[in-house]
Amino acid sequence: MTYYFYLARCSDNSLYCGSCKDLQKREEAHNEGKGAKYTRSRRPIHFAYHETFTTLSDALKRESEVKKWSKVKKERLAQEKHSSKD
């Protein structure tokens, strides 16, 4: 199975970090107001960046790491091409 770490660009131009099993379903959930509380008032969102992992644990570790970064550093990451980390 494949797992993902992602950066979502919110309507207020902020970035939200998350992880999931299905990018399309997760983006739909965020935009239907069924995602994270943070994104509910910042819809619509779109994924600006993602990485793939072979375990949920690795995706969650990456999410935790990036959440601690400054907005500037997250923005640099969002400008990179989508990548694979598995």
Backbone as XML, in Angstrom:
<?xml version="1.0"?>
<chain id="A" units="angstrom">
  <residue number="1" name="MET">
    <atom name="N" x="0.839" y="-1.182" z="0.000"/>
    <atom name="CA" x="0.000" y="0.000" z="0.000"/>
    <atom name="C" x="0.878" y="1.237" z="0.000"/>
  </residue>
  <residue number="2" name="THR">
    <atom name="N" x="0.366" y="2.310" z="-0.554"/>
    <atom name="CA" x="1.077" y="3.580" z="-0.610"/>
    <atom name="C" x="0.421" y="4.575" z="0.335"/>
  </residue>
  <residue number="3" name="TYR">
    <atom name="N" x="1.249" y="5.335" z="1.005"/>
    <atom name="CA" x="0.800" y="6.385" z="1.910"/>
    <atom name="C" x="1.437" y="7.691" z="1.469"/>
  </residue>
  <residue number="4" name="TYR">
    <atom name="N" x="0.804" y="8.784" z="1.845"/>
    <atom name="CA" x="1.255" y="10.089" z="1.378"/>
    <atom name="C" x="1.408" y="11.083" z="2.518"/>
  </residue>
  <residue number="5" name="PHE">
    <atom name="N" x="2.410" y="11.923" z="2.383"/>
    <atom name="CA" x="2.533" y="13.154" z="3.147"/>
    <atom name="C" x="2.205" y="14.251" z="2.143"/>
  </residue>
  <residue number="6" name="TYR">
    <atom name="N" x="1.456" y="15.285" z="2.561"/>
    <atom name="CA" x="1.109" y="16.346" z="1.620"/>
    <atom name="C" x="1.119" y="17.719" z="2.272"/>
  </residue>
  <residue number="7" name="LEU">
    <atom name="N" x="1.258" y="18.704" z="1.427"/>
    <atom name="CA" x="1.055" y="20.095" z="1.791"/>
    <atom name="C" x="-0.145" y="20.580" z="1.006"/>
  </residue>
  <residue number="8" name="ALA">
    <atom name="N" x="-1.151" y="21.077" z="1.701"/>
    <atom name="CA" x="-2.343" y="21.606" z="1.053"/>
    <atom name="C" x="-2.294" y="23.130" z="1.101"/>
  </residue>
  <residue number="9" name="ARG">
    <atom name="N" x="-2.547" y="23.754" z="-0.037"/>
    <atom name="CA" x="-2.638" y="25.208" z="-0.108"/>
    <atom name="C" x="-4.092" y="25.605" z="0.164"/>
  </residue>
  <residue number="10" name="CYS">
    <atom name="N" x="-4.292" y="26.385" z="1.201"/>
    <atom name="CA" x="-5.635" y="26.818" z="1.582"/>
    <atom name="C" x="-5.994" y="28.129" z="0.871"/>
  </residue>
  <residue number="11" name="SER">
    <atom name="N" x="-7.280" y="28.484" z="0.907"/>
    <atom name="CA" x="-7.756" y="29.685" z="0.211"/>
    <atom name="C" x="-7.127" y="30.967" z="0.761"/>
  </residue>
  <residue number="12" name="ASP">
    <atom name="N" x="-6.664" y="30.945" z="2.001"/>
    <atom name="CA" x="-6.001" y="32.121" z="2.581"/>
    <atom name="C" x="-4.491" y="32.107" z="2.333"/>
  </residue>
  <residue number="13" name="ASN">
    <atom name="N" x="-4.046" y="31.194" z="1.467"/>
    <atom name="CA" x="-2.647" y="31.030" z="1.058"/>
    <atom name="C" x="-1.777" y="30.365" z="2.129"/>
  </residue>
  <residue number="14" name="SER">
    <atom name="N" x="-2.374" y="29.890" z="3.208"/>
    <atom name="CA" x="-1.597" y="29.150" z="4.205"/>
    <atom name="C" x="-1.366" y="27.730" z="3.702"/>
  </residue>
  <residue number="15" name="LEU">
    <atom name="N" x="-0.445" y="27.039" z="4.341"/>
    <atom name="CA" x="-0.154" y="25.646" z="4.009"/>
    <atom name="C" x="-0.542" y="24.758" z="5.182"/>
  </residue>
  <residue number="16" name="TYR">
    <atom name="N" x="-1.176" y="23.653" z="4.878"/>
    <atom name="CA" x="-1.567" y="22.670" z="5.884"/>
    <atom name="C" x="-0.818" y="21.376" z="5.588"/>
  </residue>
  <residue number="17" name="CYS">
    <atom name="N" x="-0.211" y="20.779" z="6.606"/>
    <atom name="CA" x="0.505" y="19.507" z="6.475"/>
    <atom name="C" x="-0.410" y="18.365" z="6.892"/>
  </residue>
  <residue number="18" name="GLY">
    <atom name="N" x="-0.363" y="17.278" z="6.139"/>
    <atom name="CA" x="-1.154" y="16.116" z="6.497"/>
    <atom name="C" x="-0.609" y="14.850" z="5.880"/>
  </residue>
  <residue number="19" name="SER">
    <atom name="N" x="-1.253" y="13.747" z="6.198"/>
    <atom name="CA" x="-0.893" y="12.458" z="5.618"/>
    <atom name="C" x="-2.165" y="11.660" z="5.398"/>
  </residue>
  <residue number="20" name="CYS">
    <atom name="N" x="-2.111" y="10.729" z="4.435"/>
    <atom name="CA" x="-3.311" y="9.974" z="4.086"/>
    <atom name="C" x="-2.946" y="8.747" z="3.246"/>
  </residue>
  <residue number="21" name="LYS">
    <atom name="N" x="-3.979" y="7.954" z="2.919"/>
    <atom name="CA" x="-3.819" y="6.789" z="2.045"/>
    <atom name="C" x="-4.235" y="7.102" z="0.613"/>
  </residue>
  <residue number="22" name="ASP">
    <atom name="N" x="-5.143" y="8.043" z="0.410"/>
    <atom name="CA" x="-5.686" y="8.351" z="-0.909"/>
    <atom name="C" x="-5.755" y="9.869" z="-1.072"/>
  </residue>
  <residue number="23" name="LEU">
    <atom name="N" x="-4.899" y="10.414" z="-1.923"/>
    <atom name="CA" x="-4.831" y="11.867" z="-2.079"/>
    <atom name="C" x="-6.142" y="12.470" z="-2.593"/>
  </residue>
  <residue number="24" name="GLN">
    <atom name="N" x="-6.729" y="11.862" z="-3.589"/>
    <atom name="CA" x="-7.952" y="12.402" z="-4.175"/>
    <atom name="C" x="-9.085" y="12.438" z="-3.151"/>
  </residue>
  <residue number="25" name="LYS">
    <atom name="N" x="-9.279" y="11.337" z="-2.430"/>
    <atom name="CA" x="-10.339" y="11.294" z="-1.423"/>
    <atom name="C" x="-10.076" y="12.281" z="-0.291"/>
  </residue>
  <residue number="26" name="ARG">
    <atom name="N" x="-8.813" y="12.441" z="0.078"/>
    <atom name="CA" x="-8.480" y="13.361" z="1.172"/>
    <atom name="C" x="-8.737" y="14.807" z="0.750"/>
  </residue>
  <residue number="27" name="GLU">
    <atom name="N" x="-8.375" y="15.152" z="-0.472"/>
    <atom name="CA" x="-8.632" y="16.505" z="-0.955"/>
    <atom name="C" x="-10.145" y="16.770" z="-1.002"/>
  </residue>
  <residue number="28" name="GLU">
    <atom name="N" x="-10.909" y="15.797" z="-1.471"/>
    <atom name="CA" x="-12.372" y="15.928" z="-1.494"/>
    <atom name="C" x="-12.921" y="16.115" z="-0.080"/>
  </residue>
  <residue number="29" name="ALA">
    <atom name="N" x="-12.413" y="15.339" z="0.871"/>
    <atom name="CA" x="-12.874" y="15.451" z="2.259"/>
    <atom name="C" x="-12.599" y="16.850" z="2.810"/>
  </residue>
  <residue number="30" name="HIS">
    <atom name="N" x="-11.388" y="17.358" z="2.574"/>
    <atom name="CA" x="-11.073" y="18.713" z="3.030"/>
    <atom name="C" x="-12.052" y="19.714" z="2.421"/>
  </residue>
  <residue number="31" name="ASN">
    <atom name="N" x="-12.304" y="19.595" z="1.127"/>
    <atom name="CA" x="-13.144" y="20.572" z="0.439"/>
    <atom name="C" x="-14.632" y="20.417" z="0.736"/>
  </residue>
  <residue number="32" name="GLU">
    <atom name="N" x="-15.028" y="19.284" z="1.287"/>
    <atom name="CA" x="-16.410" y="19.081" z="1.724"/>
    <atom name="C" x="-16.595" y="19.481" z="3.186"/>
  </residue>
  <residue number="33" name="GLY">
    <atom name="N" x="-15.524" y="19.953" z="3.815"/>
    <atom name="CA" x="-15.592" y="20.343" z="5.213"/>
    <atom name="C" x="-15.476" y="19.173" z="6.173"/>
  </residue>
  <residue number="34" name="LYS">
    <atom name="N" x="-15.066" y="18.013" z="5.667"/>
    <atom name="CA" x="-14.941" y="16.808" z="6.487"/>
    <atom name="C" x="-13.488" y="16.501" z="6.843"/>
  </residue>
  <residue number="35" name="GLY">
    <atom name="N" x="-12.599" y="17.397" z="6.474"/>
    <atom name="CA" x="-11.184" y="17.199" z="6.774"/>
    <atom name="C" x="-10.840" y="17.802" z="8.115"/>
  </residue>
  <residue number="36" name="ALA">
    <atom name="N" x="-9.649" y="18.289" z="8.215"/>
    <atom name="CA" x="-9.161" y="18.879" z="9.460"/>
    <atom name="C" x="-9.914" y="20.159" z="9.803"/>
  </residue>
  <residue number="37" name="LYS">
    <atom name="N" x="-10.034" y="20.429" z="11.076"/>
    <atom name="CA" x="-10.706" y="21.644" z="11.538"/>
    <atom name="C" x="-10.044" y="22.885" z="10.935"/>
  </residue>
  <residue number="38" name="TYR">
    <atom name="N" x="-8.731" y="22.854" z="10.822"/>
    <atom name="CA" x="-7.986" y="23.997" z="10.288"/>
    <atom name="C" x="-8.442" y="24.360" z="8.878"/>
  </residue>
  <residue number="39" name="THR">
    <atom name="N" x="-8.679" y="23.356" z="8.044"/>
    <atom name="CA" x="-9.014" y="23.627" z="6.641"/>
    <atom name="C" x="-10.490" y="23.942" z="6.417"/>
  </residue>
  <residue number="40" name="ARG">
    <atom name="N" x="-11.350" y="23.629" z="7.372"/>
    <atom name="CA" x="-12.794" y="23.837" z="7.179"/>
    <atom name="C" x="-13.149" y="25.280" z="6.857"/>
  </residue>
  <residue number="41" name="SER">
    <atom name="N" x="-12.487" y="26.220" z="7.492"/>
    <atom name="CA" x="-12.787" y="27.635" z="7.250"/>
    <atom name="C" x="-11.851" y="28.245" z="6.202"/>
  </residue>
  <residue number="42" name="ARG">
    <atom name="N" x="-11.043" y="27.418" z="5.567"/>
    <atom name="CA" x="-10.068" y="27.908" z="4.590"/>
    <atom name="C" x="-10.242" y="27.221" z="3.230"/>
  </residue>
  <residue number="43" name="ARG">
    <atom name="N" x="-11.462" y="26.798" z="2.931"/>
    <atom name="CA" x="-11.737" y="26.111" z="1.676"/>
    <atom name="C" x="-11.924" y="27.119" z="0.548"/>
  </residue>
  <residue number="44" name="PRO">
    <atom name="N" x="-11.661" y="26.700" z="-0.682"/>
    <atom name="CA" x="-11.195" y="25.369" z="-1.074"/>
    <atom name="C" x="-9.687" y="25.243" z="-0.881"/>
  </residue>
  <residue number="45" name="ILE">
    <atom name="N" x="-9.246" y="24.015" z="-0.792"/>
    <atom name="CA" x="-7.814" y="23.721" z="-0.709"/>
    <atom name="C" x="-7.432" y="22.935" z="-1.964"/>
  </residue>
  <residue number="46" name="HIS">
    <atom name="N" x="-6.148" y="22.938" z="-2.251"/>
    <atom name="CA" x="-5.620" y="22.030" z="-3.278"/>
    <atom name="C" x="-4.239" y="21.587" z="-2.816"/>
  </residue>
  <residue number="47" name="PHE">
    <atom name="N" x="-3.856" y="20.423" z="-3.236"/>
    <atom name="CA" x="-2.551" y="19.913" z="-2.820"/>
    <atom name="C" x="-1.451" y="20.586" z="-3.630"/>
  </residue>
  <residue number="48" name="ALA">
    <atom name="N" x="-0.523" y="21.193" z="-2.916"/>
    <atom name="CA" x="0.593" y="21.889" z="-3.535"/>
    <atom name="C" x="1.804" y="20.978" z="-3.682"/>
  </residue>
  <residue number="49" name="TYR">
    <atom name="N" x="1.855" y="19.915" z="-2.875"/>
    <atom name="CA" x="3.040" y="19.048" z="-2.846"/>
    <atom name="C" x="2.668" y="17.743" z="-2.164"/>
  </residue>
  <residue number="50" name="HIS">
    <atom name="N" x="3.324" y="16.664" z="-2.574"/>
    <atom name="CA" x="3.161" y="15.400" z="-1.844"/>
    <atom name="C" x="4.388" y="14.513" z="-2.030"/>
  </residue>
  <residue number="51" name="GLU">
    <atom name="N" x="4.545" y="13.603" z="-1.098"/>
    <atom name="CA" x="5.583" y="12.573" z="-1.149"/>
    <atom name="C" x="4.914" y="11.234" z="-0.880"/>
  </residue>
  <residue number="52" name="THR">
    <atom name="N" x="5.448" y="10.172" z="-1.446"/>
    <atom name="CA" x="4.889" y="8.842" z="-1.221"/>
    <atom name="C" x="5.793" y="8.039" z="-0.288"/>
  </residue>
  <residue number="53" name="PHE">
    <atom name="N" x="5.148" y="7.175" z="0.492"/>
    <atom name="CA" x="5.846" y="6.319" z="1.448"/>
    <atom name="C" x="5.230" y="4.931" z="1.417"/>
  </residue>
  <residue number="54" name="THR">
    <atom name="N" x="5.984" y="3.952" z="1.851"/>
    <atom name="CA" x="5.480" y="2.580" z="1.882"/>
    <atom name="C" x="4.809" y="2.233" z="3.204"/>
  </residue>
  <residue number="55" name="THR">
    <atom name="N" x="5.024" y="3.054" z="4.233"/>
    <atom name="CA" x="4.370" y="2.810" z="5.522"/>
    <atom name="C" x="3.710" y="4.095" z="6.025"/>
  </residue>
  <residue number="56" name="LEU">
    <atom name="N" x="2.620" y="3.937" z="6.741"/>
    <atom name="CA" x="1.944" y="5.080" z="7.344"/>
    <atom name="C" x="2.851" y="5.743" z="8.375"/>
  </residue>
  <residue number="57" name="SER">
    <atom name="N" x="3.593" y="4.942" z="9.090"/>
    <atom name="CA" x="4.508" y="5.467" z="10.095"/>
    <atom name="C" x="5.498" y="6.453" z="9.481"/>
  </residue>
  <residue number="58" name="ASP">
    <atom name="N" x="6.059" y="6.123" z="8.335"/>
    <atom name="CA" x="7.015" y="7.020" z="7.680"/>
    <atom name="C" x="6.341" y="8.313" z="7.217"/>
  </residue>
  <residue number="59" name="ALA">
    <atom name="N" x="5.133" y="8.203" z="6.690"/>
    <atom name="CA" x="4.398" y="9.396" z="6.257"/>
    <atom name="C" x="4.094" y="10.307" z="7.451"/>
  </residue>
  <residue number="60" name="LEU">
    <atom name="N" x="3.692" y="9.716" z="8.566"/>
    <atom name="CA" x="3.394" y="10.495" z="9.770"/>
    <atom name="C" x="4.652" y="11.145" z="10.345"/>
  </residue>
  <residue number="61" name="LYS">
    <atom name="N" x="5.779" y="10.451" z="10.277"/>
    <atom name="CA" x="7.050" y="11.019" z="10.747"/>
    <atom name="C" x="7.413" y="12.238" z="9.915"/>
  </residue>
  <residue number="62" name="ARG">
    <atom name="N" x="7.226" y="12.133" z="8.597"/>
    <atom name="CA" x="7.536" y="13.259" z="7.711"/>
    <atom name="C" x="6.592" y="14.438" z="8.007"/>
  </residue>
  <residue number="63" name="GLU">
    <atom name="N" x="5.322" y="14.142" z="8.203"/>
    <atom name="CA" x="4.352" y="15.184" z="8.546"/>
    <atom name="C" x="4.783" y="15.909" z="9.823"/>
  </residue>
  <residue number="64" name="SER">
    <atom name="N" x="5.147" y="15.157" z="10.841"/>
    <atom name="CA" x="5.577" y="15.737" z="12.110"/>
    <atom name="C" x="6.813" y="16.615" z="11.921"/>
  </residue>
  <residue number="65" name="GLU">
    <atom name="N" x="7.744" y="16.143" z="11.110"/>
    <atom name="CA" x="8.969" y="16.906" z="10.837"/>
    <atom name="C" x="8.643" y="18.242" z="10.165"/>
  </residue>
  <residue number="66" name="VAL">
    <atom name="N" x="7.860" y="18.209" z="9.106"/>
    <atom name="CA" x="7.583" y="19.412" z="8.321"/>
    <atom name="C" x="6.703" y="20.397" z="9.084"/>
  </residue>
  <residue number="67" name="LYS">
    <atom name="N" x="5.805" y="19.909" z="9.931"/>
    <atom name="CA" x="4.948" y="20.805" z="10.718"/>
    <atom name="C" x="5.766" y="21.759" z="11.582"/>
  </residue>
  <residue number="68" name="LYS">
    <atom name="N" x="6.956" y="21.358" z="11.960"/>
    <atom name="CA" x="7.818" y="22.178" z="12.818"/>
    <atom name="C" x="8.578" y="23.245" z="12.037"/>
  </residue>
  <residue number="69" name="TRP">
    <atom name="N" x="8.557" y="23.164" z="10.730"/>
    <atom name="CA" x="9.303" y="24.098" z="9.892"/>
    <atom name="C" x="8.643" y="25.469" z="9.836"/>
  </residue>
  <residue number="70" name="SER">
    <atom name="N" x="9.432" y="26.462" z="9.460"/>
    <atom name="CA" x="8.901" y="27.808" z="9.233"/>
    <atom name="C" x="8.072" y="27.815" z="7.943"/>
  </residue>
  <residue number="71" name="LYS">
    <atom name="N" x="7.226" y="28.826" z="7.805"/>
    <atom name="CA" x="6.423" y="28.958" z="6.581"/>
    <atom name="C" x="7.328" y="29.089" z="5.358"/>
  </residue>
  <residue number="72" name="VAL">
    <atom name="N" x="8.429" y="29.800" z="5.490"/>
    <atom name="CA" x="9.359" y="29.995" z="4.373"/>
    <atom name="C" x="9.908" y="28.648" z="3.905"/>
  </residue>
  <residue number="73" name="LYS">
    <atom name="N" x="10.301" y="27.816" z="4.836"/>
    <atom name="CA" x="10.851" y="26.505" z="4.482"/>
    <atom name="C" x="9.771" y="25.617" z="3.852"/>
  </residue>
  <residue number="74" name="LYS">
    <atom name="N" x="8.547" y="25.673" z="4.381"/>
    <atom name="CA" x="7.441" y="24.908" z="3.792"/>
    <atom name="C" x="7.146" y="25.404" z="2.381"/>
  </residue>
  <residue number="75" name="GLU">
    <atom name="N" x="7.208" y="26.707" z="2.177"/>
    <atom name="CA" x="6.972" y="27.274" z="0.846"/>
    <atom name="C" x="8.015" y="26.780" z="-0.154"/>
  </residue>
  <residue number="76" name="ARG">
    <atom name="N" x="9.259" y="26.696" z="0.280"/>
    <atom name="CA" x="10.311" y="26.167" z="-0.610"/>
    <atom name="C" x="10.009" y="24.728" z="-0.996"/>
  </residue>
  <residue number="77" name="LEU">
    <atom name="N" x="9.572" y="23.942" z="-0.024"/>
    <atom name="CA" x="9.223" y="22.555" z="-0.303"/>
    <atom name="C" x="8.045" y="22.482" z="-1.273"/>
  </residue>
  <residue number="78" name="ALA">
    <atom name="N" x="7.051" y="23.320" z="-1.087"/>
    <atom name="CA" x="5.870" y="23.324" z="-1.952"/>
    <atom name="C" x="6.232" y="23.667" z="-3.391"/>
  </residue>
  <residue number="79" name="GLN">
    <atom name="N" x="7.313" y="24.400" z="-3.591"/>
    <atom name="CA" x="7.742" y="24.770" z="-4.939"/>
    <atom name="C" x="8.458" y="23.626" z="-5.661"/>
  </residue>
  <residue number="80" name="GLU">
    <atom name="N" x="8.896" y="22.628" z="-4.911"/>
    <atom name="CA" x="9.563" y="21.482" z="-5.529"/>
    <atom name="C" x="8.549" y="20.606" z="-6.242"/>
  </residue>
  <residue number="81" name="LYS">
    <atom name="N" x="9.039" y="19.804" z="-7.145"/>
    <atom name="CA" x="8.159" y="18.853" z="-7.819"/>
    <atom name="C" x="7.733" y="17.781" z="-6.841"/>
  </residue>
  <residue number="82" name="HIS">
    <atom name="N" x="6.579" y="17.154" z="-7.105"/>
    <atom name="CA" x="6.133" y="16.029" z="-6.290"/>
    <atom name="C" x="7.225" y="14.969" z="-6.348"/>
  </residue>
  <residue number="83" name="SER">
    <atom name="N" x="7.487" y="14.333" z="-5.222"/>
    <atom name="CA" x="8.578" y="13.367" z="-5.196"/>
    <atom name="C" x="8.157" y="12.071" z="-4.512"/>
  </residue>
  <residue number="84" name="SER">
    <atom name="N" x="8.993" y="11.086" z="-4.653"/>
    <atom name="CA" x="8.757" y="9.783" z="-4.038"/>
    <atom name="C" x="9.856" y="9.510" z="-3.035"/>
  </residue>
  <residue number="85" name="LYS">
    <atom name="N" x="9.478" y="9.118" z="-1.840"/>
    <atom name="CA" x="10.459" y="8.855" z="-0.780"/>
    <atom name="C" x="10.494" y="7.383" z="-0.374"/>
  </residue>
  <residue number="86" name="ASP">
    <atom name="N" x="9.892" y="6.487" z="-1.190"/>
    <atom name="CA" x="9.865" y="5.081" z="-0.777"/>
    <atom name="C" x="11.033" y="4.289" z="-1.278"/>
  </residue>
</chain>
